[in-house]
Amino acid sequence: MKYTDIIVDKKGPVAWLTINKAHVKNGMGLQTMRDIVAALENVEDDPAIVVLVVKGAGGTFCAGADFKEISAKVSPGSPAYDPAYKAEFTRAADKAFLTLEKFPKVTIAMVQGVCMAGGVELAEVCDFIIADEKAKIGDGHMKTGLVPNGGASIRMPRFIGMRKAKELLYTGALISGKEAEEIGLINKAAPGDRLEQEVEDLIARLVDKPPLALKAMKQLVNQGATCSLEAGIVLEHLAVEGLERSEDFQESMKAFAEKRKPVYKGR
């Protein structure tokens, strides 16, 4: 598929989705959101892909929205003025973030440079965040007189606790990747020259797992965050019953008996 604002590169069991707008620090506009959704649909339909990595071009993850595009579209005196743009952008952004959050395959955000506003919201909906220890990470909306529009005020307190989330959200402060790891906002911070290798190491620990079990585990963890313990246990039981009927489970039992590495097919 061809995209305008992103690049998707598939390498074996991994798809690399790169926001390709380095000239605006990978600020996301309407087409960016549409491209992301289209790419997610394409990758979901590809049975060979187990992991999706999201990153930015030019040494920056994403500085948020593409304000150059947005200001031109929402300013009445601009030749590009479009009164429907703001509502369309919000709907497209909501769809992109929620589709990525619910994406059935494992997702990793590889963060370099600036990751703020919509950028941190994009990273937060991924399963894992691995960042350069010198990256600048935070919400940042308060610096522009705005509040989050993509879920940061909801997700961030759930990830790092109310007190620290309020500090970052109220002040708009950007913290280093190293500090983000210390407070639990990201999984791991690494030196810049080790960042991609850290991501590759995580990928290696994921791609040899049974894809159906990974998908079920992701659904359980995400649903468990908002349901009761009793409801979550019922969901676990249902997931186990389904997995026990899968070819992958039978292969794992056979491989264990034969003392060999299992070969999973995702069915």
N, C-alpha and C positions, 0 to 999 in steps of 0.2 A: 504494500500500500504506500501511497505518497501522502506526505503531510506537509503543512506549511510551516508550522512553528516548532515541530519536534522531529527527532530522528529516532527510529526504532531499529535496533541491530540485534538480530537473533544469533546466538552462538551456543549451539548444543541445547542444553536444558535451561538456558538463561536468556531472557530478553532484556536488553538495555534500552531504557527510554530516556532520551536526553532532551531537555528543554533547550532549544537552539536559538536563543535570542540574546546572545551575549552583549549586544550593543545597548540593551536596556536592562542589563544585569538579570536577564531571563525573566523579566516582568511578564506576567501572564495576561493576555487579552482574551477576547471572546473566541477567536479562532484557536488559541492555545487550548482552551478548555474543551472545545469540540474535538480537537486533535487527540487530546488525552483520552477522551471517552471512546473515540474510534479505535485508538490503539489498544485500549483495554479489551474491547470487544474482540479485536483480532487475536490478541495474545491468549485470551480465555479460550478461544476456539481451537488453539494449537495444542494438541495433546503432548507434543514434545517438550513444551515449556513447563518448568517446575517453579522457577523463581523469576521475578521481575525486579530489576534494579532501576530506580529513578534517580537521575542526576541532572546537573546543569552544565552547559557549555561554557568555555572560557574561564574556568576556575571559580565560578560562582554558582551556588545552588539555585536560589531564586530570591529576589528582593521583594516579592509580592506581586501586586498588580502592575500592569503596564500603564503607568499614569500618563505617558505621552499619548497613547491611544485613547484612554478614557477621557482625558481632558478635551481632546479634539471632538470626541463623540457627544459629550454632554454639554459643551459650551454652545449656546444658541447662535452666537456670531460666527462660529467655525463653519468652513465649507463642508466639513465632514459630519456636521451635527446630525444626530439621529435620536429623536425623542424616545424611541423604543429600546435603545442600546442598553441603558442601565438595567432594566428589568431582564433583558435577554442575557446579559452578562451574569447577573446574580443567579438566574436559573441554571445557566451552563456551569458556573462554578460549583453550585450545590451538587449538580449531577456528577461532575468530575470528582469531587472530594468523596462523595458518598459511594460512588462506583468503585473508587480505589480502596476505600475503607472496607467494603464488602467483597472485594475481589477475591475469588476462591483460591487463588494461588499465593504463595509466599511473596511478600514485597519488602524491599530494602531501599531506604533512602540513603544515598551516598552524598554527604554534605561537605562542600568546600565553600570558602569565602563567606558571603552573606546569606543567611537563611532567616528571613523575617516576614512578618505579616502573612500574606498568602503563602509564602514560601514555607514558613514554619507550620502552617495549617496543612500544607501538602505533605510535609515530612511526617507530621503527627498521625496521619491516616495510614501510614505504612506500618508493617509489622515490626520492622527494625530500623533504627537510625544509627549509622556509623558515620562519624564526622572527623574532619581534620581538627586536631586539638586547638588550632588557632582560628577556627571558623568563628563567625559572629552570629549567634543564634538568639532569637527572642521574638516576641510578638511585634513590638515596634509601632503598633497603630497609634498609640497615644502621642507619638512625636508628630503626627500629622493631624491631630485633633479628631481622630476617628476611633471607633472600637472595632473589634473583629467582626467579620462578615461571613467567615467560613468555619466557625466552630472552635476557635482557640480558647474563648472564655469558658467553654464547656469542657473540652478535652484536657486542657493543661492542668486544671485543678485535680482532675482524676488521675493524671499521670504523676504529678509531683507534690500534691497536697495543696490545700487552700492557701496557707500562709505564703509559701514561696511563689505560688502562681499569682497571687495578688500583687506581690512585689514586682514581678516581671510585667504583668499586665498594666498595672497602674503607672509604673514609671516608664514603660516602653524600652527598658534597658536591654541591650544585647550582651550576652555573656559568651565566654569562650567555649569551644567544644569541650575542653577539659572540665570546666565548671559545670557544663550541661550534663556531663557524665556523672559528676559527683552528686548532683541533685536528682538524678534519675530521669532527666528529660530525654536523654539519648542512651543507647545501649553501650557504645564504646567510642572513645576518642583516641585517635592515633596520629603520629607525626605525619605531616603532609606526604612525605615520600613513601609512607607505609599504608596510606589510606586504601588504595585500590587492592593491595594485597590482603588487608584485613577483611575487605568485602569478599574477596575471592575465597578466603579461608572460611568465612561464614557460609558462603554458597556451597563449598565442598561438604560442609557438615549437614546440609539440607537436601542436596540433590540425590543422595543415596537412600533417602527415606521414602516409604511408600506414599505416592501422591495423594491417594484417597484418604489416608490417615492424616496427612498434613492438612488437607482441606477440612476434614472433620474437626481436627484439633483447633484450627483457626475459628471455625464457626462456634465451637463450644466456648472458647475463651471470650470471644466478642459478645456472645449472647449471655454468658455468665456474668459479665460486668453490669448487666442491667436487670437480671432476673433473680428470683429468690433461690436459696440453696436447694430447696426441694424441687423446683422446676428445673434447675440446672442438672441435678442428678438424673431426673427423668430423661433429659436430653442426652446425657452421657449413655444411659442404658440403650436408648434408641440408636445412637451412633455405633455402639459396640455391636449390636445385633446386625446392623447393616454391613459393617466392616467384616464381620465373621463370615458373611456370605460372599465376600469378594475373592477374586482370583489371587490378588496380592497377598491376602492373609493365608490362603492355602499354600502359596509359594513360600511365604516366610516360615511356615511350619515344616514344609518339605526341606527347605534349605537348612533349617536348624538340625533336623534329623540327619541330613547328609553332610553336615559340618562344612557348608560352603556359603558364599555370599549370595543372598537372594537377588533375583532379577525381577524388578517390579515393572508392570505394564500399565498401571493406573486404571485397572478394572477388576 
